[in-house]
Amino acid sequence: MNEPSVFNGPETTMPKDTIHHGNWEHRDLHNTNGTTFVNATYTAFLHRDSSARRPLVVTRSYYAGSQRFGAIWTGDNLAHWSYLVALIGMILTHNIAGFPFSGADVGGFFGNPSKELLTRWYQAGAFDPFYRGHAHIDTRRREPYLLDNPYNEIITQTLRLRYALLPAWYTVFHTASISGAPILQPHYYAHPSDEAGFALKDQLYVGSTGLLVKPVVTEGVESISIYLTPGELYYDYFTYDIHPSTTAPEQPLQLMRP
């Protein structure tokens, strides 16, 4: 967590009138404190083990420059559909802001997700740079292997898809590391001349791979529409069907398909 928390205060951190050395207010230093922590941890790993080339450090508190030292997760989310809806915009914002290696706790940190919500979250999270199941100690066990079918099988297929795409993930991670390009890209980044797509915040591109993803984030949904840029050809990843139209037609959604 690497940030000061005061749980019984109105802001769950130090009061605004807390003044640090040099007459700095706490709100000016709260996140820089997290950056120094992740920096020190990353550096310590390198000094402790000379063979450690890529220490994996995960931080919840960060500031400009934190992306050099570790991955970021979005904090204590809830096992609720609305938090799954918000996830896509949050991760895209992180990427545009220069924090590409980011993600959220799959299934929600607090609360107990339904089997459908947990499955949809695994499917959506499979296209986040940081992909982790994580929950509060008081929640019910939710490991995928504890679920019955079809949910167990669906999540298994999703995890296999994630692993099958590892070459693509390595490529976009490397590109981000040398150029700063987002790992996940909103529509306006991939197609800046397509003004009709500027308002889209529920679908994303995986780097420059051409992979366009629109996670299912609504309970009980059986069909969705995906916006496709005019003049471009798109291919269904699973069926290889061609979609040249502006908007892909609504199609029945089998829960088996990520």
C-alpha positions as CSV (number, residue, x, y, z in Angstrom):
1,M,0.0,0.0,0.0
2,N,3.0,2.3,0.8
3,E,1.0,5.3,1.7
4,P,0.1,6.9,5.1
5,S,-3.5,6.0,6.1
6,V,-5.4,7.4,9.0
7,F,-8.6,5.3,8.9
8,N,-10.5,7.3,11.6
9,G,-10.1,10.6,9.8
10,P,-12.4,12.3,7.3
11,E,-10.0,11.7,4.4
12,T,-8.5,8.4,5.5
13,T,-5.1,10.1,5.5
14,M,-3.3,12.8,7.4
15,P,-5.4,16.0,7.9
16,K,-4.9,18.8,5.5
17,D,-3.3,21.0,8.2
18,T,-0.5,18.5,8.7
19,I,2.7,20.4,7.8
20,H,5.9,18.7,6.8
21,H,9.5,19.9,6.9
22,G,9.9,22.9,4.7
23,N,6.3,24.0,5.3
24,W,4.9,21.5,2.8
25,E,1.3,20.5,3.2
26,H,0.6,16.8,3.4
27,R,-1.5,16.8,0.3
28,D,1.5,18.0,-1.7
29,L,3.6,15.0,-0.5
30,H,1.2,12.1,-0.1
31,N,1.8,10.5,-3.4
32,T,5.5,11.5,-3.7
33,N,5.9,9.4,-0.5
34,G,4.6,6.4,-2.4
35,T,7.0,7.1,-5.2
36,T,10.0,7.1,-2.9
37,F,8.8,3.8,-1.4
38,V,8.5,2.0,-4.8
39,N,11.8,3.5,-5.9
40,A,13.6,2.3,-2.8
41,T,12.1,-1.2,-3.0
42,Y,13.0,-1.6,-6.6
43,T,16.6,-0.4,-6.0
44,A,16.9,-2.6,-3.0
45,F,16.0,-5.7,-5.0
46,L,18.7,-4.8,-7.5
47,H,21.3,-4.4,-4.8
48,R,20.3,-7.5,-2.9
49,D,20.6,-9.8,-5.9
50,S,22.9,-9.0,-8.7
51,S,21.0,-11.3,-11.0
52,A,17.7,-9.6,-10.5
53,R,17.2,-7.7,-13.8
54,R,13.5,-7.0,-13.6
55,P,12.2,-6.9,-10.0
56,L,8.4,-7.0,-9.8
57,V,7.2,-4.4,-7.4
58,V,3.5,-3.5,-7.2
59,T,2.4,-0.1,-5.8
60,R,-0.9,1.5,-5.0
61,S,0.5,5.0,-4.2
62,Y,2.4,6.7,-7.0
63,Y,3.4,9.9,-8.7
64,A,5.1,11.0,-11.9
65,G,8.1,8.6,-12.4
66,S,6.6,5.7,-10.5
67,Q,6.1,3.8,-13.8
68,R,9.9,3.3,-13.9
69,F,9.9,1.1,-10.9
70,G,6.8,-1.1,-10.8
71,A,3.3,-2.0,-11.7
72,I,0.2,-0.1,-10.4
73,W,-3.1,-1.4,-9.2
74,T,-6.2,0.8,-8.7
75,G,-6.8,0.1,-5.0
76,D,-9.7,-1.2,-2.9
77,N,-12.5,-1.7,-5.5
78,L,-15.8,-3.4,-4.8
79,A,-17.2,-6.6,-6.2
80,H,-19.9,-4.8,-8.1
81,W,-20.7,-4.4,-11.8
82,S,-20.3,-0.6,-11.6
83,Y,-16.7,-1.1,-10.7
84,L,-16.1,-3.4,-13.6
85,V,-17.7,-0.7,-15.8
86,A,-15.3,1.9,-14.5
87,L,-12.3,-0.3,-14.9
88,I,-11.8,0.2,-18.6
89,G,-11.8,4.0,-18.4
90,M,-9.5,4.0,-15.4
91,I,-6.9,1.7,-17.1
92,L,-7.0,3.7,-20.3
93,T,-6.5,6.9,-18.3
94,H,-3.5,5.4,-16.6
95,N,-2.0,4.4,-19.9
96,I,-2.5,7.9,-21.5
97,A,-1.1,9.5,-18.4
98,G,2.1,7.5,-18.6
99,F,1.4,4.6,-16.2
100,P,0.9,1.7,-18.7
101,F,1.6,-1.3,-16.3
102,S,-1.6,-1.1,-14.4
103,G,-4.7,-3.1,-13.5
104,A,-7.4,-3.7,-10.9
105,D,-8.1,-6.5,-8.5
106,V,-10.1,-9.1,-10.5
107,G,-13.5,-9.7,-8.9
108,G,-13.3,-6.7,-6.6
109,F,-11.3,-6.4,-3.4
110,F,-14.3,-5.9,-1.0
111,G,-17.4,-8.1,-1.2
112,N,-18.3,-11.4,-2.9
113,P,-18.9,-11.3,-6.6
114,S,-21.4,-13.5,-8.3
115,K,-20.1,-16.3,-10.5
116,E,-21.1,-14.3,-13.6
117,L,-19.4,-11.1,-12.4
118,L,-16.2,-12.9,-11.4
119,T,-16.1,-14.6,-14.8
120,R,-16.7,-11.4,-16.7
121,W,-14.0,-9.7,-14.6
122,Y,-11.5,-12.4,-15.5
123,Q,-12.4,-11.9,-19.1
124,A,-12.0,-8.1,-18.9
125,G,-8.9,-8.3,-16.8
126,A,-7.2,-10.6,-19.3
127,F,-6.7,-7.5,-21.4
128,D,-5.2,-5.4,-18.6
129,P,-1.4,-5.1,-18.4
130,F,-1.5,-6.0,-14.7
131,Y,-3.7,-9.1,-14.2
132,R,-4.2,-10.3,-10.7
133,G,-6.9,-11.9,-8.5
134,H,-6.9,-10.2,-5.1
135,A,-9.4,-9.9,-2.3
136,H,-9.9,-8.9,1.3
137,I,-9.2,-11.6,3.9
138,D,-12.9,-11.6,5.0
139,T,-14.2,-12.4,1.5
140,R,-15.2,-15.9,0.5
141,R,-12.7,-18.0,-1.4
142,R,-13.0,-17.4,-5.1
143,E,-10.2,-19.2,-6.9
144,P,-11.4,-20.3,-10.3
145,Y,-10.9,-24.0,-9.6
146,L,-13.5,-23.7,-6.9
147,L,-16.3,-22.7,-9.3
148,D,-18.5,-25.2,-11.0
149,N,-19.0,-25.3,-14.8
150,P,-19.5,-23.6,-17.1
151,Y,-17.7,-20.8,-15.1
152,N,-14.6,-22.8,-14.4
153,E,-14.2,-23.8,-18.0
154,I,-14.8,-20.2,-19.2
155,I,-12.1,-18.8,-16.9
156,T,-9.8,-21.5,-17.9
157,Q,-10.2,-20.6,-21.6
158,T,-9.7,-17.0,-20.7
159,L,-6.4,-17.7,-18.9
160,R,-5.2,-19.8,-21.8
161,L,-6.0,-16.9,-24.2
162,R,-4.0,-14.6,-22.0
163,Y,-1.0,-16.9,-22.2
164,A,-1.4,-17.4,-25.9
165,L,-1.1,-13.7,-26.4
166,L,2.1,-13.4,-24.3
167,P,4.2,-12.6,-27.4
168,A,1.8,-9.7,-28.2
169,W,2.1,-8.5,-24.5
170,Y,5.9,-8.6,-24.6
171,T,5.9,-6.6,-27.8
172,V,3.6,-3.8,-26.5
173,F,5.4,-3.7,-23.1
174,H,8.8,-3.3,-24.9
175,T,7.4,-0.6,-27.1
176,A,6.1,1.2,-24.1
177,S,9.4,0.9,-22.3
178,I,11.3,2.6,-25.1
179,S,8.8,5.1,-26.6
180,G,6.3,5.7,-23.8
181,A,3.4,4.6,-26.1
182,P,0.4,3.3,-24.1
183,I,0.1,-0.5,-23.7
184,L,-3.7,-0.1,-23.9
185,Q,-4.9,2.6,-26.3
186,P,-8.3,4.3,-26.4
187,H,-9.9,4.7,-29.8
188,Y,-8.8,8.3,-30.3
189,Y,-5.2,7.3,-29.8
190,A,-5.3,4.5,-32.4
191,H,-7.5,6.5,-34.9
192,P,-7.0,10.3,-34.2
193,S,-8.8,11.3,-37.4
194,D,-12.0,9.5,-36.5
195,E,-13.8,12.1,-34.4
196,A,-16.9,9.8,-34.1
197,G,-14.9,7.6,-31.9
198,F,-13.5,10.2,-29.5
199,A,-16.2,9.6,-26.9
200,L,-15.6,5.8,-26.7
201,K,-14.4,4.6,-23.3
202,D,-15.7,1.1,-23.2
203,Q,-13.3,-0.6,-25.8
204,L,-9.6,-0.5,-26.3
205,Y,-6.7,-1.5,-28.5
206,V,-3.8,-3.6,-27.2
207,G,-0.9,-1.5,-28.4
208,S,-0.3,-1.6,-32.1
209,T,-1.1,-5.3,-32.4
210,G,-4.5,-4.5,-34.0
211,L,-6.3,-6.3,-31.3
212,L,-9.6,-4.5,-30.5
213,V,-11.3,-5.5,-27.2
214,K,-14.7,-4.6,-25.8
215,P,-15.3,-6.4,-22.5
216,V,-18.7,-7.4,-21.4
217,V,-19.4,-5.4,-18.2
218,T,-23.2,-5.7,-17.8
219,E,-25.0,-8.4,-16.0
220,G,-27.1,-10.8,-18.1
221,V,-26.1,-9.2,-21.4
222,E,-26.6,-11.5,-24.4
223,S,-25.4,-9.2,-27.2
224,I,-23.3,-6.0,-27.6
225,S,-22.2,-3.7,-30.4
226,I,-18.6,-2.7,-31.2
227,Y,-17.7,0.5,-32.9
228,L,-15.4,-0.1,-35.9
229,T,-13.6,2.7,-37.7
230,P,-15.0,3.4,-41.2
231,G,-12.8,2.3,-44.0
232,E,-11.0,-0.4,-41.9
233,L,-11.3,-4.1,-42.1
234,Y,-11.7,-6.0,-38.8
235,Y,-11.5,-9.8,-38.3
236,D,-13.2,-11.7,-35.6
237,Y,-10.4,-13.3,-33.5
238,F,-12.3,-16.5,-33.0
239,T,-14.1,-17.0,-36.3
240,Y,-12.0,-14.9,-38.7
241,D,-15.2,-13.3,-40.0
242,I,-14.6,-10.0,-41.7
243,H,-16.4,-6.8,-40.4
244,P,-15.9,-3.9,-42.8
245,S,-18.9,-1.8,-41.5
246,T,-18.8,1.2,-39.3
247,T,-20.5,-0.7,-36.4
248,A,-20.4,-4.4,-36.0
249,P,-23.9,-5.9,-35.8
250,E,-25.2,-7.1,-32.5
251,Q,-24.4,-10.8,-32.1
252,P,-25.5,-13.3,-29.5
253,L,-22.8,-13.6,-26.8
254,Q,-21.9,-16.9,-25.5
255,L,-20.3,-16.7,-22.1
256,M,-17.7,-19.1,-23.4
257,R,-16.2,-16.3,-25.6
258,P,-14.0,-13.8,-23.9
